[in-house]
Amino acid sequence: MITKLNIKNFKIHKSTTLDLRLLNILAGKNSSGKSSIIQALLLLRQSYLSGELQNGLQLQGNLCNIGLIDDAICESAGEDAVEFQLIINGEPMKWVFSRKSMDSFQNMIPSDKGNSTPTDMYSLFTNNFQYIGAARLAPQESYPIDTSAVEIKKQLSKELGSCDLVAHYLYHYGKAKQYQINAALKYDGVDSLDLNEQVSAWEGIINKGVNVLSQKEGKAFVLKYAFNKPGDFMPSKEFNATNVGYGLSYALPIIVALLTASPDSLIIIENPEIHLHPQGQSELAKLIARTAQTGVQIIVETHSDHIINGILVATKQFEKEEVGIDRANVQLFNCKKNDSTQTAEVLPISIIGDGRIDVQPDGFFDQAEKDLSYLLEI
């Protein structure tokens, strides 16, 4: 597990340190540095998988595209170097990447000597990793096949966290009846641990009674949705993913990733709230929390108070029923931009019990309260 991340001179981050736990929530206004925190990890993984990490930081690739050297180096930095430090499973690791010349038209920052050498013991650099991006794929008529990415590397995406392989992934792992989810994650009222049944049950938080089916058709996969009515023994006719609500398709890779993650895995999720009703957002947040409690490290970027509140509810549920997540395993971060320096400032926010937080800075999911106060003329 990554317990500490330090970022220096990268994009908006002149010097940022985060103490991480199992569940980490990045919040804050737009362009305040949230995505850059995620990109720091993605760049390290991207450079490692391409075999270039010892040579330099690969700024363009299958996980993220930063651009060129000038796009990566903090504008307020006093030096032409980017530095990342991690503590993973108690082991400190450090990488420094320095521009060697004035040539900015390069997509790699050369590596300094003496950088750490990662191993396949760490989930950031292994197949025990999923990245679910904000720009994940909208519902499609069909989805591609990629045997290597899905069946060997166990990935939901070919590039940029698009989750374009979710249908292949669900088909491959769902058809294996021996594949069972962690019992701690089973949906209430559904005793079977079968992946397909549990995926459908959790998708039911968005549309009750839904059945999700991944089918192989020729050289592609298709996602079909059927809907049970109360008392019906047979589901309705099957609908293509493009003919049902967007929320089902946008939440699907998140649910699949959570249910198939093993302890010590790392999952990065951007904007889980996309296209979801507030109730669906809250319930999805509780599944995220329950998954983290099993030992999966999760980093979430969100703009949704319903996601935050769902996490807080999960901590209170754990206090009362030991279902949800221990608040000691959750860390909230509020990111903001310092207007005078144009650099990021990251404030950690802790949960103190009863689903309450220790401090609520201005702008931290308080807009509804502000608007309501105005409407009620308080």
PLY file of the C-alpha trace (Angstrom):
ply
format ascii 1.0
element vertex 378
property float x
property float y
property float z
element edge 377
property int vertex1
property int vertex2
end_header
0.00 0.00 0.00
1.15 3.54 -0.73
1.27 5.40 2.58
2.96 8.60 1.44
3.13 10.54 -1.81
5.29 13.62 -2.26
5.14 15.69 -5.45
7.58 18.49 -6.26
7.57 20.87 -9.23
4.93 18.95 -11.18
2.25 21.01 -12.92
0.40 23.01 -10.24
2.20 21.23 -7.37
5.32 23.04 -6.19
5.54 20.88 -3.07
2.69 18.62 -1.98
2.74 15.76 0.51
-0.16 13.37 1.06
-0.38 10.75 3.80
-2.53 8.07 2.22
-4.81 5.43 3.72
-6.89 2.66 2.20
-9.59 5.05 0.95
-8.49 8.48 -0.23
-10.88 11.13 -1.52
-9.60 14.08 -3.57
-12.01 17.02 -3.62
-11.83 20.70 -4.46
-12.60 23.23 -7.16
-11.70 22.76 -10.80
-8.01 23.13 -11.69
-6.93 22.83 -8.06
-4.51 19.93 -8.55
-6.65 16.83 -8.00
-6.05 15.26 -11.39
-2.35 16.11 -11.21
-2.02 13.96 -8.08
-3.49 11.03 -9.98
-1.35 11.79 -13.03
1.81 11.59 -10.92
1.02 7.95 -10.16
-0.10 7.22 -13.71
3.13 8.62 -15.15
5.23 6.41 -12.90
3.24 3.33 -13.90
3.23 4.33 -17.56
6.99 4.86 -17.61
7.59 1.58 -15.78
5.38 -0.50 -18.09
7.04 1.00 -21.17
10.44 0.06 -19.76
11.53 3.70 -19.68
11.34 4.61 -15.98
15.09 4.28 -15.47
15.64 6.50 -18.51
13.02 9.13 -17.87
9.41 10.08 -17.24
7.28 9.14 -20.24
4.80 12.02 -20.61
2.67 10.46 -23.34
1.32 6.93 -23.34
-1.60 4.59 -22.74
-2.43 5.89 -19.26
-2.12 9.65 -19.61
-0.90 12.34 -21.97
0.68 15.31 -20.24
2.18 16.79 -23.38
5.73 18.11 -23.44
8.31 18.97 -20.81
7.07 22.53 -20.27
3.57 21.17 -19.63
4.86 18.97 -16.80
7.18 21.31 -14.91
5.57 23.64 -12.37
5.54 27.22 -13.62
6.54 28.46 -10.17
9.38 25.96 -9.80
12.82 27.36 -9.22
14.43 24.45 -11.04
13.82 22.36 -14.15
13.23 19.11 -12.28
10.22 17.03 -11.26
10.43 14.86 -8.17
8.15 12.07 -6.93
8.57 10.26 -3.62
6.54 7.29 -2.44
6.51 5.08 0.59
5.12 1.70 -0.49
4.77 -1.12 2.04
7.16 0.78 4.30
9.85 1.19 1.64
10.79 4.74 0.56
11.21 5.31 -3.17
12.32 8.44 -5.00
12.53 9.58 -8.61
13.97 12.84 -9.91
13.60 13.83 -13.55
15.60 16.84 -14.81
15.58 18.70 -18.09
19.10 18.35 -19.51
18.82 21.04 -22.15
16.62 23.94 -23.17
14.76 21.72 -25.64
11.13 21.72 -24.48
9.80 19.82 -27.49
10.23 16.41 -25.91
7.74 14.02 -24.38
10.18 12.55 -21.86
11.98 14.17 -18.94
15.36 12.42 -18.51
15.94 10.53 -15.28
18.62 11.47 -12.78
21.07 8.84 -11.57
20.28 7.02 -8.36
16.53 6.80 -8.84
14.66 3.94 -7.18
14.06 0.71 -9.04
10.45 -0.46 -8.55
9.56 -4.13 -8.45
6.50 -6.14 -9.34
5.75 -6.42 -5.64
3.89 -3.12 -5.69
0.36 -2.84 -7.08
1.14 0.47 -8.81
3.41 -1.47 -11.15
1.53 -4.79 -11.44
-1.68 -6.22 -12.86
-3.38 -5.58 -9.50
-4.26 -2.11 -10.69
-7.22 -0.43 -12.37
-7.63 3.12 -13.61
-11.19 4.28 -14.30
-10.93 7.65 -15.98
-13.32 10.58 -16.08
-13.52 10.25 -19.88
-14.56 6.61 -19.77
-16.45 5.24 -22.73
-20.11 6.13 -23.25
-22.53 3.27 -24.06
-21.49 1.51 -27.27
-23.15 -0.75 -29.82
-20.19 -3.11 -29.39
-16.97 -3.35 -27.41
-13.50 -4.53 -28.52
-11.69 -7.76 -27.75
-8.18 -7.69 -26.28
-7.10 -11.07 -24.93
-3.73 -9.88 -23.65
-5.05 -6.83 -21.81
-8.02 -8.63 -20.24
-7.08 -12.26 -19.72
-3.38 -11.84 -18.97
-2.97 -8.30 -17.63
-6.47 -8.17 -16.08
-7.14 -4.62 -17.28
-10.46 -2.91 -18.01
-8.92 -0.40 -20.41
-6.60 -0.31 -23.38
-5.81 3.34 -22.87
-6.54 6.44 -20.80
-8.85 4.67 -18.35
-11.59 4.46 -20.97
-12.88 1.10 -19.68
-13.49 0.04 -23.28
-12.73 -3.58 -22.33
-15.39 -3.87 -19.62
-17.60 -6.18 -21.73
-14.72 -8.55 -22.53
-13.62 -8.44 -18.88
-17.08 -9.23 -17.52
-17.58 -11.98 -20.11
-14.25 -13.65 -19.36
-14.32 -13.50 -15.56
-18.07 -13.68 -15.22
-18.42 -16.91 -17.18
-15.94 -18.63 -14.87
-18.38 -19.91 -12.26
-15.47 -20.67 -9.95
-14.80 -16.92 -9.76
-16.47 -15.62 -6.63
-16.36 -12.17 -5.10
-15.30 -11.37 -1.56
-18.23 -12.23 0.72
-17.84 -8.85 2.44
-18.97 -7.17 -0.79
-22.10 -9.16 -1.56
-25.25 -7.16 -2.09
-27.76 -7.47 0.74
-30.36 -10.10 -0.11
-28.28 -11.80 -2.82
-26.50 -14.76 -1.25
-24.69 -15.98 -4.35
-21.08 -14.84 -4.70
-21.16 -15.31 -8.48
-19.66 -12.28 -10.20
-22.42 -11.88 -12.79
-25.18 -12.02 -10.19
-23.42 -9.57 -7.89
-22.68 -7.11 -10.71
-26.36 -7.12 -11.66
-27.38 -6.72 -8.03
-25.13 -3.70 -7.52
-26.22 -2.18 -10.82
-29.68 -2.39 -9.27
-28.78 0.58 -7.07
-29.15 2.60 -10.29
-32.12 0.78 -11.83
-33.85 -1.82 -9.71
-34.27 -5.26 -11.21
-31.62 -4.86 -13.91
-29.71 -7.84 -15.29
-26.39 -7.15 -17.03
-25.30 -9.54 -19.75
-22.03 -9.55 -21.70
-22.25 -11.51 -24.94
-19.74 -12.33 -27.63
-20.89 -11.48 -31.14
-18.40 -12.16 -33.90
-15.19 -10.26 -33.26
-16.63 -8.03 -30.55
-18.63 -8.05 -27.34
-21.97 -6.42 -26.63
-23.58 -5.40 -23.36
-27.25 -6.22 -22.94
-29.60 -5.15 -20.18
-32.83 -6.84 -19.13
-35.22 -5.75 -16.40
-37.23 -7.86 -13.95
-40.60 -6.71 -12.73
-41.63 -7.64 -9.17
-43.07 -11.15 -9.20
-41.78 -11.98 -12.69
-39.84 -15.20 -13.11
-38.48 -14.18 -16.49
-36.65 -10.94 -17.31
-37.83 -8.55 -19.98
-36.42 -8.54 -23.47
-32.79 -7.54 -23.77
-31.80 -3.96 -24.58
-28.52 -2.80 -26.04
-26.36 -0.56 -23.84
-27.14 2.41 -26.10
-30.86 2.07 -25.36
-30.75 2.27 -21.56
-29.71 5.03 -19.18
-26.13 6.24 -19.35
-25.63 5.70 -15.63
-25.69 1.92 -15.98
-22.77 1.92 -18.41
-20.76 4.56 -16.56
-21.06 2.77 -13.20
-20.47 -0.72 -14.61
-16.64 -0.65 -14.81
-16.46 0.78 -11.29
-18.62 -2.01 -9.90
-16.72 -4.68 -11.85
-13.35 -3.31 -10.72
-14.42 -3.21 -7.07
-15.92 -6.69 -7.03
-12.91 -8.31 -8.72
-10.13 -6.52 -6.82
-7.94 -8.57 -4.52
-6.49 -7.20 -1.26
-3.40 -5.03 -1.84
-4.73 -3.93 -5.24
-4.83 -0.26 -6.24
-7.87 1.30 -7.93
-8.00 4.91 -9.13
-11.49 6.25 -9.89
-12.25 9.63 -11.39
-15.73 11.09 -10.92
-17.71 7.99 -9.93
-20.81 10.19 -9.83
-21.05 10.70 -13.60
-24.65 10.28 -14.87
-25.89 8.87 -11.55
-28.91 9.90 -9.49
-27.94 11.05 -5.95
-29.19 7.79 -4.41
-27.08 5.78 -6.83
-24.06 7.93 -6.03
-24.46 7.37 -2.30
-24.87 3.60 -2.66
-21.90 3.36 -5.01
-19.82 5.29 -2.46
-20.74 2.72 0.17
-19.53 -0.09 -2.10
-16.28 1.81 -2.65
-15.90 2.10 1.13
-16.65 -1.57 1.75
-14.11 -2.57 -0.89
-11.39 -0.43 0.69
-12.12 -2.04 4.05
-11.16 -5.43 2.55
-7.62 -4.15 1.94
-7.92 -2.62 -1.53
-6.36 0.85 -1.75
-8.64 3.26 -3.59
-8.07 6.85 -4.72
-11.20 8.75 -5.77
-11.50 12.17 -7.35
-14.97 13.62 -6.98
-17.07 16.79 -7.18
-20.08 15.14 -5.53
-21.32 15.76 -2.01
-23.36 12.56 -2.37
-20.16 10.55 -2.80
-18.64 12.25 0.24
-21.76 11.74 2.34
-22.01 8.11 1.25
-18.46 7.58 2.53
-19.31 9.31 5.82
-22.41 7.14 6.21
-20.25 4.06 5.62
-17.94 5.09 8.49
-20.89 5.54 10.84
-22.33 2.19 9.76
-19.01 0.59 10.64
-19.12 2.12 14.10
-22.63 0.74 14.68
-22.65 -2.53 12.73
-19.07 -3.12 11.50
-20.40 -2.90 7.94
-18.81 -0.19 5.85
-15.36 1.17 6.61
-13.35 2.08 9.68
-12.87 5.86 9.70
-9.18 5.25 10.45
-8.90 3.86 6.93
-10.30 6.98 5.24
-8.55 10.24 4.37
-10.26 13.21 2.75
-8.25 15.90 0.95
-9.43 19.37 -0.02
-7.39 20.80 -2.89
-7.33 24.49 -3.65
-5.22 26.86 -5.72
-3.32 29.65 -4.04
-4.23 32.64 -6.19
-1.07 34.57 -5.39
1.39 31.75 -6.15
-0.81 29.81 -8.60
0.21 26.58 -6.86
-1.79 23.84 -5.18
-2.48 23.60 -1.48
-3.84 20.32 -0.13
-5.57 20.19 3.25
-6.15 16.77 4.87
-9.55 16.36 6.51
-10.13 13.58 9.03
-13.35 11.86 10.09
-13.74 12.17 13.85
-16.65 9.80 14.42
-20.39 9.63 13.89
-19.76 10.44 10.23
-18.52 13.94 11.09
-15.38 15.66 9.83
-12.89 17.59 11.95
-12.89 20.72 9.79
-14.95 22.02 6.89
-13.03 24.62 4.90
-14.95 27.11 2.83
-15.94 25.55 -0.47
-15.79 21.96 0.77
-19.22 20.72 -0.35
-21.07 23.57 1.32
-22.72 25.09 -1.76
-26.12 23.47 -1.12
-26.09 24.90 2.41
-25.16 28.35 1.10
-27.87 28.28 -1.55
-30.47 27.05 0.93
-29.54 29.76 3.41
-30.10 32.37 0.73
-33.43 30.86 -0.34
-34.63 30.75 3.26
-33.13 34.18 3.95
-31.29 32.90 6.96
0 1
1 2
2 3
3 4
4 5
5 6
6 7
7 8
8 9
9 10
10 11
11 12
12 13
13 14
14 15
15 16
16 17
17 18
18 19
19 20
20 21
21 22
22 23
23 24
24 25
25 26
26 27
27 28
28 29
29 30
30 31
31 32
32 33
33 34
34 35
35 36
36 37
37 38
38 39
39 40
40 41
41 42
42 43
43 44
44 45
45 46
46 47
47 48
48 49
49 50
50 51
51 52
52 53
53 54
54 55
55 56
56 57
57 58
58 59
59 60
60 61
61 62
62 63
63 64
64 65
65 66
66 67
67 68
68 69
69 70
70 71
71 72
72 73
73 74
74 75
75 76
76 77
77 78
78 79
79 80
80 81
81 82
82 83
83 84
84 85
85 86
86 87
87 88
88 89
89 90
90 91
91 92
92 93
93 94
94 95
95 96
96 97
97 98
98 99
99 100
100 101
101 102
102 103
103 104
104 105
105 106
106 107
107 108
108 109
109 110
110 111
111 112
112 113
113 114
114 115
115 116
116 117
117 118
118 119
119 120
120 121
121 122
122 123
123 124
124 125
125 126
126 127
127 128
128 129
129 130
130 131
131 132
132 133
133 134
134 135
135 136
136 137
137 138
138 139
139 140
140 141
141 142
142 143
143 144
144 145
145 146
146 147
147 148
148 149
149 150
150 151
151 152
152 153
153 154
154 155
155 156
156 157
157 158
158 159
159 160
160 161
161 162
162 163
163 164
164 165
165 166
166 167
167 168
168 169
169 170
170 171
171 172
172 173
173 174
174 175
175 176
176 177
177 178
178 179
179 180
180 181
181 182
182 183
183 184
184 185
185 186
186 187
187 188
188 189
189 190
190 191
191 192
192 193
193 194
194 195
195 196
196 197
197 198
198 199
199 200
200 201
201 202
202 203
203 204
204 205
205 206
206 207
207 208
208 209
209 210
210 211
211 212
212 213
213 214
214 215
215 216
216 217
217 218
218 219
219 220
220 221
221 222
222 223
223 224
224 225
225 226
226 227
227 228
228 229
229 230
230 231
231 232
232 233
233 234
234 235
235 236
236 237
237 238
238 239
239 240
240 241
241 242
242 243
243 244
244 245
245 246
246 247
247 248
248 249
249 250
250 251
251 252
252 253
253 254
254 255
255 256
256 257
257 258
258 259
259 260
260 261
261 262
262 263
263 264
264 265
265 266
266 267
267 268
268 269
269 270
270 271
271 272
272 273
273 274
274 275
275 276
276 277
277 278
278 279
279 280
280 281
281 282
282 283
283 284
284 285
285 286
286 287
287 288
288 289
289 290
290 291
291 292
292 293
293 294
294 295
295 296
296 297
297 298
298 299
299 300
300 301
301 302
302 303
303 304
304 305
305 306
306 307
307 308
308 309
309 310
310 311
311 312
312 313
313 314
314 315
315 316
316 317
317 318
318 319
319 320
320 321
321 322
322 323
323 324
324 325
325 326
326 327
327 328
328 329
329 330
330 331
331 332
332 333
333 334
334 335
335 336
336 337
337 338
338 339
339 340
340 341
341 342
342 343
343 344
344 345
345 346
346 347
347 348
348 349
349 350
350 351
351 352
352 353
353 354
354 355
355 356
356 357
357 358
358 359
359 360
360 361
361 362
362 363
363 364
364 365
365 366
366 367
367 368
368 369
369 370
370 371
371 372
372 373
373 374
374 375
375 376
376 377
